[in-house]
Amino acid sequence: MLRDFHENWAWFVIIGNGLAGLWSLAAHKMVALRSRALWWFIGLAELSVFVQVALGVALVNKYKLEFPQFQDRKSTRLNSSHEWISRM
């Protein structure tokens, strides 16, 4: 149940932030769209992100999920370029 809510809430987060961004861009051009409602909507969109993160943390703790291990690509690139430079 928690996972389903987390997955469905993600759509609310994505759509809400997209609409807040569009409204903000439009308000930049049209002064009439600049209102207190815009700031409340932005606050709601940001709060939805916080809720999404909290749900994700709850899922990880409840099901003891493992995080994927990411390779540090930057250090790999640096090491390969150092080898190439040192051969010169």
SELUM-221262 format. One record per residue: residue in three letters; residue number from 1; y, x, z of N, C-alpha, C in turn. Coordinates in steps of 0.05 Angstrom, whole numbers, plus 5000, padded with zeros to 4 digits. Layout:
N
  type  seq   n.v   n.u   n.w  ca.v  ca.u  ca.w   c.v   c.u   c.w
   Ala  NUM     Y     X     Z     Y     X     Z     Y     X     Z
...
! end
This chain:
88
  type  seq   n.v   n.u   n.w  ca.v  ca.u  ca.w   c.v   c.u   c.w
   Met    1  4976  5016  5000  5000  5000  5000  5025  5017  5000
   Leu    2  5025  5038  5016  5048  5056  5017  5052  5070  4991
   Arg    3  5030  5079  4979  5032  5092  4953  5043  5074  4931
   Asp    4  5034  5049  4931  5044  5030  4911  5074  5025  4915
   Phe    5  5083  5023  4940  5111  5019  4945  5127  5043  4936
   His    6  5116  5067  4941  5129  5092  4933  5132  5093  4903
   Glu    7  5111  5086  4888  5112  5087  4859  5131  5066  4848
   Asn    8  5131  5042  4859  5149  5021  4850  5178  5027  4857
   Trp    9  5183  5038  4881  5210  5045  4890  5222  5066  4871
   Ala   10  5205  5083  4860  5215  5104  4842  5231  5091  4818
   Trp   11  5222  5068  4809  5236  5055  4787  5264  5045  4796
   Phe   12  5265  5035  4821  5291  5027  4832  5310  5051  4834
   Val   13  5299  5074  4842  5315  5098  4845  5326  5107  4817
   Ile   14  5308  5108  4798  5316  5117  4771  5336  5099  4758
   Ile   15  5330  5073  4758  5348  5054  4746  5375  5052  4761
   Gly   16  5373  5052  4788  5398  5050  4804  5416  5074  4800
   Asn   17  5405  5098  4799  5421  5122  4794  5432  5123  4766
   Gly   18  5417  5113  4747  5426  5112  4719  5450  5093  4716
   Leu   19  5447  5070  4729  5469  5051  4728  5494  5061  4742
   Ala   20  5490  5074  4765  5513  5085  4780  5527  5107  4763
   Gly   21  5511  5123  4749  5523  5143  4731  5538  5131  4708
   Leu   22  5527  5111  4696  5540  5097  4673  5566  5084  4683
   Trp   23  5565  5071  4706  5589  5058  4717  5610  5079  4723
   Ser   24  5602  5101  4734  5621  5122  4740  5634  5134  4715
   Leu   25  5618  5138  4694  5629  5148  4669  5648  5128  4657
   Ala   26  5641  5103  4658  5659  5082  4647  5685  5080  4663
   Ala   27  5682  5083  4689  5706  5082  4707  5725  5106  4702
   His   28  5713  5127  4692  5730  5150  4686  5750  5144  4663
   Lys   29  5740  5127  4644  5757  5120  4621  5773  5094  4626
   Met   30  5761  5075  4641  5775  5049  4646  5782  5046  4675
   Val   31  5807  5048  4681  5816  5047  4709  5807  5021  4723
   Ala   32  5805  4999  4708  5798  4973  4720  5771  4974  4733
   Leu   33  5753  4992  4725  5726  4993  4736  5725  5009  4762
   Arg   34  5747  5023  4769  5748  5038  4794  5753  5019  4817
   Ser   35  5733  5015  4833  5736  4997  4855  5719  5006  4879
   Arg   36  5723  4993  4901  5706  4999  4924  5677  4993  4919
   Ala   37  5672  4973  4902  5644  4965  4895  5629  4989  4882
   Leu   38  5644  5005  4866  5631  5028  4854  5621  5047  4875
   Trp   39  5638  5052  4895  5629  5071  4916  5606  5060  4933
   Trp   40  5606  5034  4938  5584  5022  4952  5558  5024  4935
   Phe   41  5561  5020  4909  5537  5022  4892  5527  5051  4891
   Ile   42  5545  5070  4890  5536  5098  4890  5522  5105  4917
   Gly   43  5534  5095  4939  5521  5099  4965  5494  5087  4966
   Leu   44  5490  5063  4955  5464  5050  4955  5444  5066  4938
   Ala   45  5454  5076  4915  5436  5092  4898  5427  5118  4912
   Glu   46  5446  5131  4926  5438  5155  4941  5420  5149  4964
   Leu   47  5424  5127  4978  5407  5118  4999  5379  5113  4989
   Ser   48  5377  5102  4965  5350  5097  4953  5335  5124  4948
   Val   49  5349  5145  4942  5336  5171  4939  5326  5180  4966
   Phe   50  5342  5177  4987  5333  5185  5013  5307  5170  5021
   Val   51  5307  5144  5016  5283  5127  5022  5259  5137  5006
   Gln   52  5263  5144  4981  5241  5154  4964  5229  5180  4976
   Val   53  5247  5198  4985  5238  5223  4996  5223  5218  5022
   Ala   54  5233  5200  5039  5220  5193  5064  5192  5181  5059
   Leu   55  5190  5164  5039  5164  5153  5032  5145  5175  5023
   Gly   56  5155  5194  5007  5138  5216  4998  5128  5233  5021
   Val   57  5146  5238  5040  5138  5254  5064  5116  5238  5080
   Ala   58  5120  5212  5083  5101  5196  5097  5074  5196  5083
   Leu   59  5074  5195  5056  5049  5196  5041  5034  5223  5045
   Val   60  5050  5245  5044  5038  5271  5047  5026  5274  5075
   Asn   61  5040  5264  5095  5030  5266  5122  5006  5248  5127
   Lys   62  5006  5224  5116  4985  5205  5120  4959  5214  5107
   Tyr   63  4960  5223  5082  4936  5230  5067  4931  5260  5066
   Lys   64  4947  5276  5080  4943  5305  5082  4941  5317  5054
   Leu   65  4960  5310  5036  4960  5319  5009  4968  5349  5008
   Glu   66  4957  5363  4989  4965  5391  4985  4986  5393  4963
   Phe   67  5005  5410  4967  5026  5415  4947  5015  5433  4925
   Pro   68  5023  5428  4900  5015  5446  4879  5028  5473  4882
   Gln   69  5014  5494  4875  5024  5521  4876  5037  5528  4850
   Phe   70  5062  5535  4850  5076  5542  4826  5078  5572  4824
   Gln   71  5075  5583  4800  5077  5611  4796  5107  5618  4794
   Asp   72  5114  5640  4805  5142  5649  4804  5146  5662  4777
   Arg   73  5156  5647  4758  5159  5657  4731  5181  5678  4729
   Lys   74  5201  5677  4746  5223  5696  4744  5213  5724  4750
   Ser   75  5198  5727  4772  5188  5753  4779  5168  5763  4758
   Thr   76  5153  5745  4746  5134  5753  4725  5149  5764  4701
   Arg   77  5170  5751  4693  5186  5761  4670  5199  5788  4677
   Leu   78  5209  5790  4702  5222  5815  4709  5201  5838  4709
   Asn   79  5177  5833  4719  5157  5854  4720  5149  5862  4692
   Ser   80  5146  5843  4673  5139  5850  4646  5161  5866  4632
   Ser   81  5186  5858  4638  5208  5873  4625  5210  5901  4637
   His   82  5204  5904  4662  5205  5931  4675  5184  5949  4662
   Glu   83  5161  5937  4657  5140  5953  4644  5148  5962  4616
   Trp   84  5161  5944  4601  5170  5950  4574  5192  5971  4575
   Ile   85  5210  5969  4593  5232  5989  4595  5221  6016  4604
   Ser   86  5202  6016  4622  5192  6041  4633  5175  6056  4611
   Arg   87  5165  6042  4591  5150  6055  4570  5168  6069  4550
   Met   88  5194  6062  4550  5213  6073  4531  5219  6102  4536
! end
